């Protein structure tokens, strides 16, 4: 269990209290405290206020004085943006959000949208809109390209179609299964991001039948 600290009692970095023995971070993409190697950072304090550009060592000291951690939240910025926060509590809240998002996904339900590699632009827009609606309703969606005859010699066309679908769905999906061939079919499976699921979508256990493309 993650122990939350009081600023006035603890002086060691909060991340050490939120890590397993050995100092391994649960999120390897976030650098904290001495792992931040740059000379300066753009600092945001624990109240969310901008403190401007601060020497990294000074920012680490400020974090420790508050019993918090210096966490690099935007490494791509120059200088990187860092925030003062309790890393253990932060990780706990992130894991809680992930669990809640999984609860919102309709367990066991999979919708399917089928299309052809030579699908017209307006049909692609129509099908992509259906995928988006299913995602918003909390369904996982299998998007399938069906090849016929000589079309199997040019499966890269189907892959391009799937990429166009993904562009139209940017920000709505998490890729569960990347595009792959299964006989005459190329398919991928998308699950919805928790943030886009409609509040009216209620988890159910019964699986719904697939929606098949009838456009020739």
N, C-alpha and C positions, 0 to 999 in steps of 0.2 A: 504493500500500500504506500502511496506517495504521501509523505508528510509535508504539510504546509507550514511555512515558517512565519515567525513574527519578526519584523525588521529590528525591533529593539532588543531581541534576545540573541539572534544568530548573526554571526559575522562572516561565516564561511559561505562560498558561492552556493546559491540554491541548487544549481545543477548537480553538485556533488551529492546532495540529499535526494535528488530525483533519479540518479543513475544507479545501475547495477554495479556490484563490486567489480573493479577493474577499469572503471571510467569509460566504458563504451557508451556512445550516444545512441538513443533509439532512432533518431533521425539523422542519418549520416550527411544529409545535405545542409544542415545548419551548423555553422561554426559558432562556438561560444568562447568567451573569455580569452585565454592564452592561445586558443586555436586561430584567433583572428590575427593575421600576420601583418596587415597593412599598418602604416604609420599613423594615419588619421581616419576617423569615421564621422559620418553625419549622424548625430545622436538624437534619439527621441527618448524622453524620460518615461518613468513609469506612469505618468499621468497623461501621456500622449502628446506632450508639448515638445516642439522642435527646439533643440539646444544648439543648433549649428554644428560646425565642424570642430571636433574635439580630438586631441591626441589620444590614441587608442589606450595607452597605459593609464592615462587620466580617467578615461571612461570606465575602464575595468575597476579602478579604485573607487569611483563613484558607485558602481554596482555593488561592490563588496561592502562599502560603508552602509548600504541600504539592505544588505543581506540578499541581494538579487544577483542576476547574471547579465552579462553583456551578450546579446544574441544578434547575430548578423541576419537580418530579415530580408535584405535586398542586396545581395553580393554583386549584382550586375551594375549597380550604380557606382559613380566615381565622385567622391569616395563612397564605399559601401554604406548603406543605412543600417544602423544598429539600434536596438531598443533595450532598455532596462526592464527586465521582467524575471519572474520566478520560472525558470525553465522546467522544473519538475511539474509545477501546476499547469504550465502551458502544454506540456506533453499529455497530461491527464485530460485536459479539455479537448485537445485535438483527437485523442483516441475515443473520447465520448462522442464527439461529432461524427466520427467514422461509424461507430456502432449505431447511432441514430439514423444515419443515412442508409445503412443496410436494412434497417427495419422498414424503411419507407418503400423499398423495392418490392414489387409484388412477387412473393416467393413462388418459384416454380413456374411462373408464367412467361411464355416466350411468344412474341408476335413475329411473323415473318413477312417480309416484303420481297417479292421476286421481280426481277426485271431482265431485259435482254441486253447484250453488249452494244447493240445498235439503237438503244433507246433514244428517242427524240428529246430535245431540250425541255420542252414544256411537260413531257411525261416524267422526265427526271425531277423537275421541280415539284410535280404533283406527288410523286412517290416519296421524295425527301420530306415533304410537308407531313405526309402520313407517319413517317418514322419519327419526326419531331413530336407529333401529337401523342404517339404511343409512349415516347420517353417522358413527356410531361405528365402522363397518366401513371407513371411508375413502372412501365413494362420494360423488360429487356427486349431487344429487337434483333432478329437475324436478317441481314440483308444479303440476298442471294442473286448471283448472276447465272443465268441458264444458257449454256452453249449448245448450239446445234450444228451437226455436220462439220463443215470446214471451219467453223468459228473456233473449234478447239485448237486450231493451229495458231490462233492469235489471242491467247488468253490475256495478253498484256492489255488488250482493249477493255476487257472486263475489269481489270485492276484499275485502269484509269477512271472507269465509271464509278467504282467504289470510292476512289480518292475525291471525285467531284461531289459525291454524296457527303463525305466527311467535311469538305469545305463548307457546304451549306448548313451543316449541323454544328459548326464550331461553337464551343461553349456549352453544348447540351449533353455531351456523351462522355463516357469512359470506355475505352476499348477493352473488352473482355476477351475477345478472340480475334486475332489479326487475320486478314484475308488468306484463305488457303483453298486448295482444290480438293473436291470430293467427287470423283467420277466426272460427270459433265457439269458440275456445279462449282462455282467459286463463292464462298460466303465469309462473312465476318459477323461477330456478335457484339452489340453495343449495349451498355447499361446506362441508365440516366444518372446525371449528377444530382446529388441530393438537393442542391439549391434551385433546380428548375422543376422539381416535381410539384404538381398542383396540390394544395392543401386538401382538396376534395378527393384526392386519390387515396383509397383505403386498401391496405394490404389484404389480399385474398389468397386462398391456396389452390383453387381450381384453375387448371390450365386452359387457356382459350385457343381456338383453332387458328392456324396461320392465315394470313391474308396474301393471296397469290395474285401476281400481276397477270392481267388478261389482255394487256396491250400487245399486239403482235407487230 
